[in-house]
Amino acid sequence: MGYQSELAAVIDRHSQQQGLTITSIPGLKLFRTDTPSPRMPVIYEPAICVVAQGRKQLYYGDRSFSYDPNHYLINSLTLPIEAEIQEVGPGQPYLGLALRVDRTIVNQLMLEMDRIEPPQQTTEASDIIKATAITDRLQDCFIRLVESINNPMEQQILGPGMQREIFYEVLKGPHGDLMRNSISNHLGANRIAPVVHYIEEHFHQPLDIDTLARFAGMSSSSLHEYFKQATAMSPMQFVKNLRLHRARTLLLSGNQASEASYQVGYSSPSQFSREFKRFFGDSPREVLAAAVR
């Protein structure tokens, strides 16, 4: 059995339920679905994402790309996007995983690696999300990590080392700079990464382009230009998308629509309902009703 089929088999064994499985390993999530999923809005947080079986198509702004069992995804910043699951059929479920970037582990690795071999300096702009070819060694690391889910001793003793090995493989890979983006605002993303982090911490408060520009230390027009180059959306569009996604999470947890709207920064529940319906296709009331069935 090759690494690809072995990784699919181990995810299959540990993700019997449909949808998301939160594992006992911090930051590791497994995904399974037996039917194709239409294009829908989701939030990707800084993570390493792997498809073991099937294919995922991603869209943000006017950009589109896919990843599959031959490629893994590196995402360096929180990013509202749209995703579609493809190549799923009878007896062939979509199987995947996501490992959240552990800033402590990655930062320590960067310090150690840079002492041995300083990173090359460049002024070229960097992407913030990218698919790249997966190696046998990286697949083997994920197989061992997932297999440790049901072995508490192995998980506690060897788990941190397995994650360290995974992040090391990604850092020294062809797009390791994206991993650096999520930790130190490296390369091209350095202009907007702090702004994204600021929005994540303050999205529930009143925000406007002038406030964000002052925080970034640049003009509103410059911020708009750099932000859109990196994320394919304007800063305020990013704020709105993030608020709506966070509100949907609250609704799925059983919060009332009015409560969710205020918690994410809307002062008008009616405006929130209109924008939510336009964005997701379902009203807040419909999402809440489905969640409490």
N, C-alpha and C positions, 0 to 999 in steps of 0.2 A: 504494500500500500504506500503510495507516494505521500509527500507532506500535505498536498492540497486535499486529497481525499481523507487523510487522517485527521486534519483539522476540522473538516466538515463533520466527520463521524463523532469527534469528541464534543463539538458544539451541539450536535443533535442529541447526544446522551444527556447533556446538562441543561437543555432548554426545551422541555416537553410541552410547555404551555405556549399558546399563541402570543405573539407580541414580545414585550420586553421582559427579560429576567434579570433582576438585580442580584448579583452574586454576593457571597460572603467576602470576596476579595475587594478591598477598597478601590473604587474607580473602575471596576470591570463590569460591563454589561453585555449580555448576550441577547441576540435577536432571532426570532423565528416567525415565519409566516408561510402558510401553505397556499396562499393566493396572491396574485400580483397586487401591488398597491398603486393607486393612481397618484398623479402628481399632487402633492399637498405641502403646505408650509410647515417647516420644522426649524428648530434651533440646533445648530451644531456648536458645541463647546470645544475648547482646546483638547484634542484627543487624537489617538491613533485608531483608525477604523479599518476593519478587515472584513471582506466578503469571502466566505468559504464556499458558498454555493449560491448561484444566482448573479444578478447584476443590479447595481444602483445607479440611477441617473440623477445628477444634481443640476440645479438651475439657480443662478443668482444674477439679478440684473439681466443683461443681454448675454450672459456667459452660460455655457453648459459643458459638462464633461461627465464621464462615468468611471466607475471602478468595479472590479470583478475579482475572481480568485487569483488572477495574475498580478493585481495591483492593490496596494494599500493606500489609504488616504491619510495625509497629515493636515490637520487644521490647527492654526496657530492662535486664532482669536474667536471669541463668541460671534457667530454669524447667522442671522436669520436667512434661510434659503428655502428652496422647494426641492423635494426629493420624490423619486418614483422608483418602485421596486419592479424589476423585470426578470424575464427568463425563469419563471416559477411555473410548475405544473404538477400533475398527480405524481406522488412519490418523489418529488424533487422540490422540497421547500427551500425558501430563502433562508440562509443561515449566515449570521455575521456576529461581529463583536466590536466593542469600542472600549478602549483603555484611556481613561482621562489622564492628561499630562500631569504628573506629579512634580510640581515646581521645585520642591526640595531636592528630590533625587536628580532631576535634570540639571539644576543649578550646580550641584556638587560635581556631577559628571563634566559639565562644561569647564569648571575650574581645573579639574584634574587633566582633562584632555588639552586644554589651552596651555598648561604649563609644559606639556610634552611637545605639542605642535601648535603654535599660535595660529588662530584662524586667519585666512587671507582677507585683507582689507579690500572692500569693493564699494563703489557708490551706485551700483546697479540696483534698480528697484526689484523687490522680491514679492512674489505672490503671498497670499495669506492662507491659501488652501490649495492642495495639489495632490494628484494621484501619481504614484511612482511604483516601479516594478518591485514585487516582493521577492525576497530571497528565501532559500531553503532554511537558512539559519534562523531568520525571523519567524518563519512559520513554525519551526521546531520550538522556539521560545514560547510562542503562544500556545502550542499544544501542551507543553509542560505546565504552563500557568493555569490553563483551564482544567487540566487533569487534577490539579491540587485542590480544586474546590471542595471535594469530599474528603480531603485528608488534612484535618486541622493542624497536625504537627508539621507536615510538609509546607502547608500554607503559611504558618507562622515563622518557620525557620528559613525556608528557602524562597518564599514568595517575594520578599523585597529584593532579593538578588536576581530573581527572574525578571522583575520589572526593570531593574537597573540594566540588565542585559538587553532588554527590548529597547529601552530609550537610547542605550549606547549604539545599537545597530542603526537606529533611525538617525541619530546625530551624525554618525560618520557616513551615512548614505548620501546619495546625490542631491537630496533636498533637505539636509539636516538644518539648513538655515531657517526653515520654517519652524522647527522645534525651538531654535534660538529666539525666534520672534516672540513666542509665547512666554519666554522667561525674561529676556533682556531687551526687548524692542530692537532686535538686530536688523540691520540692512534696511530694505525699502519700507518695511512696515513701521519703522520707528516714528514716523510723523503721526500716525493715527492710532497706534496701539495704546498709548496712554489715554487717548480720548475714548476709545472703546471701553477701557477699564473704568474710566470715570462715569460713562453712561451706565454701565452695569451696576455701579454703586449708587447712582443718583437718579435712575430712570423714573422712580416714583415721585420725584420732586419736580417743580416747574423747571423746564429746560428750554432754552432757545439757542439759536445759532450764535448769537453774540456771547452768551455765557460759555458755550463750548469753545469758541474762538479765543476768548480771554484765557481759558484754562490751557489751551494748546499753545498760546503765545504767538498767534498768527492772525492775519485778517480773516474775516468771515469768508471772503471769496477764495482765499488760499486753502482754508480748511475744507471748504466745499469741494474744491478741485482734487486735493490729495485724498480725501475721504472716499470720493466717488471712484477714483482710480483704483483704490485698494479693495473696496467692498462692493462696487457697482451700484451703490445707492448713496443718497445724500445723508448727511448727519441726522437731520430731522426725520427722514424716512426710516433710518435705522432705529431711532428712538421709538417711533410709533410701532414698528414691527416688533421690537423687543417687548414693549408694553403689552401688545396684544397676545404675544406668545405667553408671557408670564400670567396674564389674565386667564387664558385658556387652561393653564396648569392649575390655577386656583379653582376654576369652575369644575374641572375634573376631580378636584379634591373635595367638592361639595359646597364651596363658598357660593353665596348668592351673587347674582350679577352686579347689583349695586355695590356690594362690599368689594368685589373683585375690581370693579372700575376705579374706586377710590384708592385701593391699595396700590394700583399701578400708575397712578398719577392723573387720572381723568377727573375733572371737576363736573362734567356733565354726563350722567348715565345714558341719556338719549344719544349723545354724540358717540359715546363708547359703543353702544349697541349697533349704531349705523356702521361704524368703521369695522367692528368685529364681524358683522354679517358680510360686509363687502370683502373682507380679507379671507375669511375661512369658508364662506358659503353657508354656514349655519349661524343662527342667532345665539347669543349667550344663553337664552332660556332653553333652546334645543340641546345645546351641549350639556347644560346642567341636568336636564331631564334624562339624557342618555347615561350620564355618570351615576345617577342615583337609582337606576332601575335595578 
